[in-house]
Amino acid sequence: MDAAAVEEGKPSPVPYLSAAEQLGARPEDCLVIEDAPTGVEAGLRAGMTVWGERRGCGGRRALSAPR
């Protein structure tokens, strides 16, 4: 799934919901792994579990967000 395949991009949940539908998966059974705040927001808005990574001056920091 890429941006050209959907009308709405992140932070809309549409890209993730479309991917789940194509896979025959329920959103609540999906895991999103993201490195961008808009991707984390999109995954949460889609009702999926999200693991995010934030990079900054201090190195990498793993983030996780509940559904």
Backbone as ProteinMPNN parsed JSONL, in Angstrom:
{"seq_chain_A": "MDAAAVEEGKPSPVPYLSAAEQLGARPEDCLVIEDAPTGVEAGLRAGMTVWGERRGCGGRRALSAPR", "coords_chain_A": {"N_chain_A": [[0.858, -1.161, 0.0], [0.652, 2.142, -0.931], [0.935, 5.769, -0.991], [-0.279, 6.555, -3.373], [-2.298, 4.76, -3.731], [-4.496, 5.403, -2.227], [-7.006, 7.901, -1.447], [-6.842, 9.628, 0.7], [-4.21, 10.661, 2.763], [-1.893, 9.945, 5.478], [-2.437, 11.9, 8.39], [-4.822, 10.486, 8.233], [-6.832, 7.601, 8.829], [-7.327, 6.01, 6.673], [-5.313, 4.828, 4.841], [-4.252, 2.689, 6.426], [-6.578, 1.283, 7.134], [-7.453, 0.48, 4.615], [-5.346, -1.203, 3.844], [-5.595, -3.239, 5.767], [-8.108, -4.232, 5.068], [-7.552, -5.252, 2.496], [-5.904, -7.336, 3.218], [-7.629, -8.926, 4.557], [-7.914, -8.655, 7.264], [-8.879, -7.753, 10.608], [-8.949, -4.456, 11.932], [-8.315, -4.256, 14.695], [-6.697, -6.412, 15.059], [-4.316, -5.81, 13.939], [-0.908, -4.634, 13.698], [0.841, -1.672, 13.768], [3.861, -0.324, 12.759], [5.748, 2.43, 13.116], [7.588, 5.408, 12.174], [6.992, 8.017, 12.135], [5.202, 10.815, 13.403], [2.659, 11.41, 12.23], [2.007, 8.966, 11.11], [1.795, 7.35, 13.379], [-0.436, 8.56, 14.567], [-2.342, 8.025, 12.562], [-2.483, 5.204, 12.626], [-3.481, 4.787, 15.231], [-5.941, 6.089, 15.002], [-7.113, 4.35, 13.252], [-7.702, 2.274, 14.877], [-5.811, 0.417, 15.551], [-3.047, -1.415, 17.048], [-0.146, 0.336, 17.912], [3.292, 0.712, 17.371], [5.836, 2.936, 17.805], [8.706, 4.847, 16.767], [10.858, 7.318, 17.831], [13.152, 9.596, 16.697], [15.833, 11.615, 17.655], [17.996, 14.252, 18.81], [19.156, 12.985, 20.961], [19.433, 10.356, 20.232], [17.782, 7.226, 19.558], [14.452, 6.512, 20.554], [12.158, 4.314, 21.752], [8.687, 4.179, 21.272], [5.451, 3.399, 22.42], [2.017, 3.0, 21.858], [-1.134, 2.736, 23.314], [-4.123, 1.071, 22.164]], "CA_chain_A": [[0.0, 0.0, 0.0], [1.393, 3.395, -0.931], [0.084, 6.959, -1.002], [-1.02, 6.637, -4.629], [-3.394, 3.788, -3.704], [-5.604, 5.923, -1.422], [-7.282, 9.316, -1.658], [-6.443, 10.372, 1.898], [-2.957, 10.205, 3.353], [-1.759, 10.056, 6.927], [-2.862, 11.105, 9.538], [-6.084, 9.782, 8.046], [-6.693, 6.152, 9.023], [-7.685, 5.315, 5.429], [-4.292, 3.901, 4.314], [-4.153, 1.482, 7.249], [-7.824, 0.524, 7.018], [-7.455, -0.134, 3.286], [-4.392, -2.317, 3.86], [-6.195, -4.313, 6.559], [-9.175, -4.822, 4.259], [-6.932, -6.055, 1.44], [-5.343, -8.538, 3.839], [-8.694, -9.678, 5.215], [-7.654, -8.579, 8.706], [-9.611, -6.759, 11.388], [-8.014, -3.442, 12.42], [-7.857, -4.523, 16.068], [-5.71, -7.496, 15.009], [-3.153, -5.319, 13.187], [0.161, -3.914, 14.374], [1.464, -0.631, 12.961], [5.197, 0.077, 13.205], [5.894, 3.734, 12.477], [8.656, 6.304, 12.621], [6.52, 9.382, 11.936], [4.04, 11.129, 14.243], [1.401, 11.294, 11.486], [1.734, 7.537, 10.964], [1.309, 6.88, 14.689], [-1.803, 9.058, 14.694], [-3.185, 7.287, 11.62], [-2.682, 3.856, 13.148], [-4.379, 4.86, 16.385], [-7.274, 6.438, 14.5], [-7.638, 3.148, 12.591], [-8.038, 1.286, 15.897], [-4.764, -0.602, 15.549], [-1.956, -1.278, 18.003], [0.919, 1.09, 17.246], [4.642, 0.847, 17.928], [6.493, 4.026, 17.105], [10.077, 5.163, 17.129], [11.147, 8.734, 17.667], [14.581, 9.867, 16.621], [16.165, 13.0, 17.978], [19.401, 14.523, 19.104], [19.638, 12.047, 21.964], [19.394, 8.987, 19.724], [16.471, 6.634, 19.308], [13.623, 6.212, 21.721], [10.981, 3.533, 21.35], [7.403, 4.63, 21.781], [4.335, 2.511, 22.155], [0.76, 3.669, 22.137], [-2.242, 1.779, 23.45], [-5.256, 1.282, 21.241]], "C_chain_A": [[0.906, 1.227, 0.0], [0.421, 4.559, -1.066], [-0.761, 7.059, -2.269], [-2.252, 5.723, -4.635], [-4.616, 4.278, -2.932], [-5.78, 7.413, -1.68], [-6.82, 10.174, -0.496], [-5.146, 9.791, 2.436], [-2.974, 10.354, 4.864], [-1.794, 11.537, 7.302], [-4.244, 10.472, 9.419], [-5.856, 8.288, 8.271], [-6.915, 5.346, 7.739], [-6.581, 4.4, 4.905], [-4.2, 2.597, 5.107], [-5.418, 0.636, 7.156], [-7.922, -0.172, 5.665], [-6.519, -1.336, 3.231], [-4.967, -3.504, 4.626], [-7.289, -5.019, 5.757], [-8.601, -5.718, 3.159], [-6.365, -7.363, 1.978], [-6.418, -9.429, 4.473], [-8.532, -9.693, 6.725], [-8.543, -7.519, 9.361], [-8.607, -5.739, 11.916], [-7.465, -3.744, 13.818], [-6.849, -5.666, 16.137], [-4.408, -7.072, 14.327], [-2.163, -4.578, 14.085], [0.779, -2.939, 13.381], [2.824, -0.323, 13.575], [5.542, 1.324, 12.419], [7.084, 4.505, 13.015], [8.266, 7.762, 12.427], [5.282, 9.638, 12.796], [2.713, 11.013, 13.503], [1.022, 9.835, 11.261], [1.219, 6.93, 12.25], [-0.141, 7.302, 14.871], [-2.765, 8.286, 13.788], [-3.489, 5.887, 12.126], [-3.632, 3.832, 14.33], [-5.797, 5.175, 15.951], [-7.922, 5.253, 13.784], [-8.02, 2.071, 13.595], [-7.039, 0.151, 16.001], [-3.779, -0.372, 16.69], [-0.797, -0.623, 17.269], [2.201, 1.036, 18.055], [5.314, 1.928, 17.122], [7.909, 4.203, 17.593], [10.299, 6.64, 16.853], [12.651, 8.915, 17.695], [14.818, 11.336, 16.907], [17.636, 13.139, 18.254], [19.987, 13.523, 20.092], [19.633, 10.604, 21.509], [17.981, 8.518, 19.509], [15.748, 6.387, 20.617], [12.376, 5.479, 21.229], [9.744, 4.086, 22.024], [6.38, 3.544, 21.547], [3.076, 3.248, 22.568], [-0.327, 2.627, 22.26], [-3.318, 2.067, 22.422], [-6.261, 2.186, 21.86]], "O_chain_A": [[1.814, 1.34, 0.824], [-0.78, 4.352, -1.237], [-1.863, 7.604, -2.225], [-3.149, 5.9, -5.459], [-5.667, 3.638, -2.976], [-4.842, 8.104, -2.078], [-6.444, 11.331, -0.69], [-5.002, 8.574, 2.551], [-3.948, 10.829, 5.448], [-1.222, 12.356, 6.582], [-4.78, 9.972, 10.408], [-4.792, 7.769, 7.933], [-6.712, 4.132, 7.727], [-6.885, 3.263, 4.544], [-4.084, 1.521, 4.52], [-5.341, -0.591, 7.106], [-8.42, -1.295, 5.58], [-6.854, -2.364, 2.643], [-4.841, -4.646, 4.186], [-7.385, -6.246, 5.767], [-9.108, -6.814, 2.921], [-6.348, -8.375, 1.277], [-6.135, -10.557, 4.877], [-8.963, -10.634, 7.391], [-8.906, -6.521, 8.738], [-7.507, -6.123, 12.313], [-6.287, -3.512, 14.088], [-6.213, -5.864, 17.172], [-3.502, -7.888, 14.157], [-2.538, -3.979, 15.093], [1.19, -3.328, 12.288], [2.924, -0.087, 14.779], [5.622, 1.286, 11.191], [7.531, 4.294, 14.142], [9.111, 8.649, 12.54], [4.411, 8.774, 12.904], [1.729, 10.562, 14.088], [-0.163, 9.503, 11.226], [0.316, 6.094, 12.231], [-0.979, 6.499, 15.28], [-3.87, 7.937, 14.202], [-4.632, 5.435, 12.058], [-4.492, 2.956, 14.424], [-6.751, 4.596, 16.47], [-9.149, 5.165, 13.717], [-8.603, 1.056, 13.214], [-7.365, -0.938, 16.472], [-3.69, 0.73, 17.232], [-0.497, -0.985, 16.131], [2.203, 1.279, 19.262], [5.361, 1.856, 15.894], [8.269, 3.768, 18.687], [9.969, 7.144, 15.779], [13.332, 8.445, 18.606], [14.071, 12.196, 16.442], [18.426, 12.241, 17.963], [21.186, 13.247, 20.059], [19.815, 9.704, 22.329], [17.077, 9.327, 19.299], [16.359, 6.092, 21.644], [11.639, 5.987, 20.384], [9.762, 4.42, 23.209], [6.457, 2.834, 20.544], [3.082, 4.027, 23.521], [-0.44, 1.735, 21.419], [-3.406, 3.17, 21.883], [-7.285, 2.484, 21.244]]}, "name": "protein", "num_of_chains": 1, "seq": "MDAAAVEEGKPSPVPYLSAAEQLGARPEDCLVIEDAPTGVEAGLRAGMTVWGERRGCGGRRALSAPR"}
